[in-house]
Amino acid sequence: MQRNRRVDPNDLNDIMSLSVALPYCDVVLTETMWRAAIIYAKLDKLRPTRVLTTAGELAPVLAPL
């Protein structure tokens, strides 16, 4: 998706973590870049997974609990 972006060694950790989190979690908090890639590939539509980028977005999701 971002061919000009330099790959960071920690990107592998993000990819591995998200590959587990997306299919099994209802809410995933990640970086904006990863959220954009997930939505672009429609991976968030495979399950009703909400992909958020800030803790502020997380508060309303947890409030009903």
Protein Blocks (a to p, Z undefined) as FASTA:
>chain_A
ZZmbccdfklmmmmmmmmmmmmmpmbdcddfklmmmmmmnommmmpccdcdfbfklmmmm
mmmZZ
